Amino acid sequence: MTEQLKKIKKQLKKELEKDRYQHTLGVMYTASCLAMRYEGDIQQAMLAGLLHDCAKGVPGDRQIHLCKKNRIPIRTVERENPSLLHAKLGAYLAKTEYGVKNAEVLHAIAVHTTGAPQMGLLDKILFVADYIEPNRDKAANLAQVRKMAFENLDQAVFQILHDTMHYLNQKRGAIDPVTDETYQYYRQQLR
């Protein structure tokens, strides 16, 4: 583990609630395993995993305020459900507070919640790692998706999107248009 990762890990341990910190470590290690499997950059995967939820503990009204202050666009669905902002705000904080300069890492953090059409390898690794990390136990088809993640990353992305859309439709929760667009994109790609 690099010195940068050690320093960030130490700082996050102070800033995040215990369960969120454990989740963060789980995502970091899962992302590194997926990076090994798919020949991605292991250090980038660990860094993205470690910082993906760095804004998660920021209250919703504060997230909105920080996004406005730093000219981070807020869509209607995000205004109505500020927890969706933690990904974009997290990318901003990763850059400004934690010194991350790598555009791929910042992009992966920014899209780890909604996904995005045409995600790069690191984007997909973080998106999947966040869903399957060892501390998760309530997601639909979790055992199947965990296995799939190491066999076909695109198929795992699609399955996560499918299960998320199904869950939000049943719950009658707000569906972020980007998530729907991402779902439609991967559905078309995997036909």
N, C-alpha and C positions, 0 to 999 in steps of 0.2 A: 504494500500500500504506500502510495506516495506521501510526502510530507503535506502536500496540499489537502489530500483526502483526510489525513489524520487530524489536521487543524480544523477542517470543516466539521468532521465527525464530533470532535470535542465541543465545538461551538453549538452545534445542533442539539447535543445532549442537554445543554443548559436551556435551550430555547423551546424545545418541543416537549409536549406531554409524553410520559413514559410509553404509552401504547403507540403513539404516533412515531416516536423515535424507534421503537422495535420494528414497526412496519417499514420505516425508512431503511433500516439495516437489511431487512428481508428483501426489499426491492433492490437495494444495491447489490447484494450477493446473487440474487436471482438474475439480475441484468448481466452480471459478470459471467454467470454460467451460460446464459443465452448468447452472449458475445463470443465466448469460446466455441460454442456449438456452430455458430454461423460465421465465424472468422471475422468478427467485428473487433473494434478497438476496446479492449477490456477496461482500460483506465477511463475512457470516455463513458462507457456504460456504467461503471461504478460511480463516477462523478454525477452523471444524470440521475442515477438511482438515489444517491445520497441527497441531492438537492430538489428532487421532484416535488416534494411537499413543503418546501421551506416557507411558503406563505400560507399554509393550511391553517395555522393557529391564529392568523390575523382575523379579527371579527369582520363580518360582512360589510358593515358600514365603513369601516376603516379601509377595507379592500377597495371599495368604490372610491373613496376619497383619494387613496394613493394612485389608483389608476387615472383618475381625472387629473390629479396634480402632475403626473408624469406622462400625460398624453397617451395613455394606453387605451385604445378604443374599447368601449363597452357596448355590447349588443343588448337588445331588449331582454332576451332570455337570461343574460348575465345580470342585468339590473334587477330582474325579478327573482333570480336565484344566485346571489353573490358568491356562493361556494364554488361556482364554475369559474370564477375569476382567479382562483388560487394558482392555476396553471400559468396563465399569462403573467400574473404578478410575480409568481415564483421565478419565471425566466428573467424578469427584470431584476429581481433581488439577487438572483444568482450572479448576474452581471455586475450590479452596482455594489452589493454588500459582500459578495464572496469572491469577486475578482475573476469570474469565469469569462473567458474571451472566445471560446470555441463556439462557432455558430451552430454546429450540429447538436452540441449538448444543449444549448439554449433553446433551439427549436424543439428538441425532444421533450424538454420540460414544458414548453408552451403548449404542446399538443397531447400531452399524456392522458388527459381526461376525455377529450372529445375525439381524438384521433384526427386524421386529415387524409383526404385523397392523396394518393401517390406518396405515402410516407417512405422515408428512407429507412435503412436498416436500423439505425440507432432509435429512430422514432418508434418503430415496431417493437424493438426489444424492450424499451421502457414501457410502452403501452401494455404489452403482455406481462412483463414482470410485475407491474403494479397490480394486476389482476390475480396472478397465480402465486405470489410470494407465500412462503410457508405459514405466515400468521393469518392468512385469509382462510375462512372456513364456511362462509355463507353464500358464496356466489354459485349461480346455476352451473351445472355441468363441470364443476371445478376439477374433478379427477380427470375427466376426458380432456379438458382444455390444457391441463398441466402436461399430459402425455403428448398431446398434439403440438404443444409449443416447441418441443424438441424434435418433432418430425417434420412439421410444415408450418413455418411461422406465419405465412399469409393466411392459411386456413385457421390458425389460432386467432389471429386478428379478427377475421370474419366471424368466427364463432362468438367471440367476446362481444362484438358489435351486435350480432343477432340476439344474444341473450340480454344485453343491455336494453335494446329496443323493446324486446318482449316484456321485460321487467317494467320499464317506464310506461308502456302502453297499458299494462295491467294495473299499475299503481295510479294511472292517469297523471303521471308526473310530466313536467315540462321536458320536451325533447329538444336538445340543442340542434338547430338546423345543420351545424357542422357534423354532428354525430350521424344524423340521417344521411347527409351527403357522403360521408365516409362509408357508411354501411352500403349505400347504393353503389358506390364505386367498387368496393371489394366484392359485392355480390355479382356485379357485372364481370369483374376480372376472373372470378373463380368458376364461371359457367363452363 
